[in-house]
Amino acid sequence: MLEAGNAAPSFVLPDQDNNQVSLDDFKGQWVMLWWYRKAATAG
């Protein structure tokens, strides 16, 4: 479990064009992740 101040683990996710993007691609830069908790779910 992450806690405030911990470094995020390395991961790879698809972007809006389905290209794979790794957190390591942004090493040394500020990164902000934004997602919708209920996106693509029923209800």
C-alpha positions as CSV (number, residue, x, y, z in Angstrom):
1,M,0.0,0.0,0.0
2,L,1.3,3.4,-0.9
3,E,1.6,6.1,1.7
4,A,2.2,9.8,1.3
5,G,5.8,10.5,0.4
6,N,6.4,7.1,-1.1
7,A,7.7,6.8,-4.6
8,A,5.2,5.3,-7.0
9,P,6.0,1.8,-8.4
10,S,6.9,1.5,-12.0
11,F,3.9,0.7,-14.2
12,V,2.8,0.7,-17.9
13,L,-0.6,1.9,-19.0
14,P,-2.2,2.6,-22.4
15,D,-2.8,6.3,-23.3
16,Q,-5.8,7.7,-25.2
17,D,-4.4,6.3,-28.5
18,N,-3.7,2.9,-26.9
19,N,0.1,3.5,-27.0
20,Q,1.9,2.0,-24.0
21,V,3.3,4.7,-21.6
22,S,5.6,3.8,-18.7
23,L,6.1,5.8,-15.6
24,D,9.8,5.4,-16.2
25,D,9.4,7.6,-19.4
26,F,8.8,10.5,-17.1
27,K,11.7,9.9,-14.6
28,G,12.8,13.2,-13.1
29,Q,9.6,15.1,-14.1
30,W,6.4,15.8,-12.3
31,V,3.5,13.5,-13.3
32,M,-0.2,13.9,-12.5
33,L,-2.5,10.9,-13.1
34,W,-6.2,11.4,-13.6
35,W,-8.8,8.7,-13.8
36,Y,-12.5,8.3,-13.1
37,R,-13.2,5.6,-10.6
38,K,-16.3,4.4,-12.2
39,A,-15.3,4.9,-15.9
40,A,-16.3,1.9,-18.1
41,T,-18.3,0.3,-15.3
42,A,-22.0,-0.4,-15.2
43,G,-24.2,2.0,-13.2
